[in-house]
Amino acid sequence: MAKASKALRGRMRSVQNTRKITRTMELVSTSKLKRAQDKVVAARPYASALADVLADLVNPELAERFPLLRRPAPPAKGGPRRAAVMLITSNRGLCGGFNANLIKEARGRIEALERAGYEAELHLVGRKGIGFFRYIGRTIATQRMDIGDKPTARHAIELVERLIEDFAAGTLASLDVVCARFVSPISTPPTTLGVLPVSTPAAKQGGLRADYILKPGADEILSELLPLYVRNQVYRGLVETAAAEHGARRTAMKNATDNAGEIYELLKRTYNRQRQGAITQEIAEIVGGAAALEG
């Protein structure tokens, strides 16, 4: 009985220590989430305004003159075979199925590209994605582990600049960015953004607004806006994934803290029952001994 009680006390201490750690991690993630969420909120209106400007400028005639708007022919018809997939994951774990869902989304996109005859080229951001694809022996074109949960516009430029050049040169068929979409701290679904070729509402609707006066002209403006739009899409993927990571980790650590509390209460009740049973047995033994002496 004494050994069982000692083992239970040890488990209770272990669960309490674990609960303190998960509670601390939950608070840290909550603190970081606010800053990351502010970045997401700040990035969305800019991206929306940029897309609206492109929607007003692009028409079918202009689309033929800008490489970033052209849709290359499929490989079967002589088009480029390279298709880039950029996967953004976190550097750290303990965030539930967050990274696993992103990797699953990326693998689905890679399989779809390969079925269509493309050669999928992997560009990885984040230690978790890099570790997985290294483990399965997949070739990695580029990898970055230094961005973490504080991405900047400079990081987005470094990630996508060479891919923009390759697409404009006709050696790259497409660029898809697999990232998380931050809906709320408890909803961070993986998503695939088709970044190249650029697809805007203008490509479908066409036409310019009649009251627009363009200086120096639509061609000059688009030559600056299109690469900016591509970089901004990658930047949005980075900041939304960073915010989603903190939201997922906060949720996972809260669940772990709650579970630790339930386990501790269960262990405490078990320990108290054992202790009560031992006390009752000792009392019974004392009463029995006293009765034997009196007899």
BELSULVEN-V220747 format. One record per backbone hydrogen bond with DSSP energy under -0.5 kcal/mol. NH is the residue of the N-H (numbers start at 1). CO is the residue of the C=O. Records with the same first field share a line. If there is no record, write none. Layout:
NH = CO  CO
//
This chain:
5 = 1
6 = 2
7 = 3
8 = 4
9 = 5
10 = 6
11 = 7
12 = 8
13 = 9
14 = 10
15 = 11
16 = 12
17 = 13
18 = 14
19 = 15
20 = 16
21 = 17
22 = 18
23 = 19
24 = 20
25 = 21
26 = 22
27 = 23
28 = 24
29 = 25
30 = 26
31 = 27
32 = 28
33 = 29
34 = 30
35 = 31
36 = 32
37 = 33
38 = 34
39 = 35
40 = 36
41 = 37
42 = 38
43 = 39
44 = 40
45 = 41
46 = 42
47 = 43
48 = 44
49 = 45
50 = 46
51 = 47
52 = 48
53 = 49
54 = 50
55 = 51
56 = 52
57 = 53
58 = 54
63 = 59
64 = 60
65 = 62
66 = 62  63
67 = 65
69 = 66
70 = 66  67
72 = 70
77 = 74
78 = 75
79 = 74
83 = 119
84 = 174
85 = 121
86 = 176
87 = 85  123
88 = 86  178
89 = 87  125
98 = 95
101 = 97
102 = 98
103 = 99
104 = 100
105 = 101
106 = 102
107 = 103
108 = 104
109 = 105
110 = 106
111 = 107
112 = 108
113 = 109
114 = 110
115 = 111
116 = 112
117 = 114
118 = 113
119 = 81
120 = 118
121 = 83
122 = 120
123 = 85
124 = 142
125 = 87
126 = 144
128 = 90
130 = 126
131 = 127
132 = 128
133 = 129
134 = 130
135 = 131
136 = 132
137 = 134
138 = 133
141 = 122  139
142 = 122
144 = 124
150 = 147
156 = 152
157 = 153
158 = 154
159 = 155
160 = 156
161 = 157
164 = 160
165 = 161
166 = 162
167 = 163
168 = 164
169 = 165
170 = 166  167
171 = 166
172 = 166
173 = 82
174 = 82
175 = 196
176 = 84
177 = 193
178 = 86  176
179 = 177  191
181 = 189
182 = 180
183 = 181  187
184 = 187
187 = 184
191 = 179
193 = 177  191
194 = 192
195 = 175  193
196 = 175
197 = 68
198 = 68
200 = 198
203 = 200
204 = 200  201
205 = 201
206 = 202
212 = 209
214 = 212
215 = 213
221 = 217
222 = 218
223 = 219
224 = 220  221
225 = 221
226 = 222
228 = 224
229 = 225
230 = 226
231 = 227
232 = 228
233 = 229
234 = 230
235 = 231
236 = 232
237 = 233
238 = 234
239 = 235
240 = 236
241 = 237
242 = 238
243 = 239
244 = 240
245 = 241
246 = 242
247 = 243
248 = 244
249 = 245
250 = 246
251 = 247
252 = 248
253 = 249
254 = 250
255 = 251
256 = 252
257 = 253
258 = 254
259 = 255
260 = 256
261 = 257
262 = 258
263 = 259
264 = 260
265 = 261
266 = 262
267 = 263
268 = 264
269 = 265
270 = 266
271 = 267
272 = 268
273 = 269
274 = 270
275 = 271
276 = 272
277 = 273
278 = 274
279 = 275
280 = 276
281 = 277
282 = 278
283 = 279
284 = 280
285 = 281
286 = 282
287 = 283
288 = 284
289 = 285
290 = 286
291 = 287
292 = 288
293 = 289
294 = 290
295 = 291
//
